[in-house]
Each structure stands twice: as structure tokens, then as C-alpha cells.
């Protein structure tokens, strides 16, 4: 993932909530999203409601 507004180093990866918000909101390149990390921080990440509903469908098969 390329972050133009934040230095890309180990410190950026340590804040998992921030990292997930960026991955899910701005897209990814060659990286896969870690399902366990998304499940662990799902309630804490700030993403649009339509994106949240889509991930709930993918992760837990929860209908809209």
C-alpha cells in the first residue's frame, strides 16, 4: 500500500486500526487484507456504512 500522506514505515503498521481504515477506504495494491485483523478491529474502524454492510456480508454472511 502506498501512503502519500503518512510515512511508510513500521510505525504505520503498528496502528492497525488506522492501517485497516486506509486499506478498506483507499484500496490496496498487491496486499491481501488480513481477515483476522479486520474481525478483531471491525467495530473500531471508521468506514462508510455501505462498505461496513458489504464487509459484514463477506465476513459473517450477514444480510443487509
N, C-alpha and C positions, 0 to 999 in steps of 0.2 A: 504494500500500500504506500502510495506517495502522499505525504502530508506537506503541503506548501505553507501552511500557517503554523506549523509546530515542528520542532526539531525531531528528526527521525533517529532515535537512539533508544537505549534500554529503558530510560526513564519513561518514555512514551508508552512502552509496552507494559510497564508496571501498573499503570492506571487502567485496569481492564474495562471499567465502565466507559471511560472516555474513548478508549480504543474501539469498543463494540459500537458505540454511537457513530463513530466515523465510518467504520466498515459498513454498517447497515444503512446509513443515510447517504453517504457519498459514493458507495460502491467499492469494489475490490478489483484487483488485477488478477494475479495468479494464485492468490491465497484462498484457502477454504476457511469458512467460518467455523470455529470450534463449537460444536453443538453443546458440549458440557458447559463451556463458558457462557454461552447465551442463556441456557437454562438456569445457571447459577445467578446471573445478574439481570434476568428478564424484567423483574419488577423495578429495578433501579435505572435502567436505561431510558433516555428520553428520545422516543421516536414517534413519528406521526401515527395516529390511531389506525389508519388503513394499513400501514406497514406492520403495526403490532398485531392486528387481526390476521394478516397473512401469515406471520410467523407462528401465531397460535395454531393456525390450521396446519402448518407444516410440522411443527414440533409435537403437538398433542392431539391433532385431528379434531380440534375444537371448532364447531360450525360458527358461522358469523352470527 
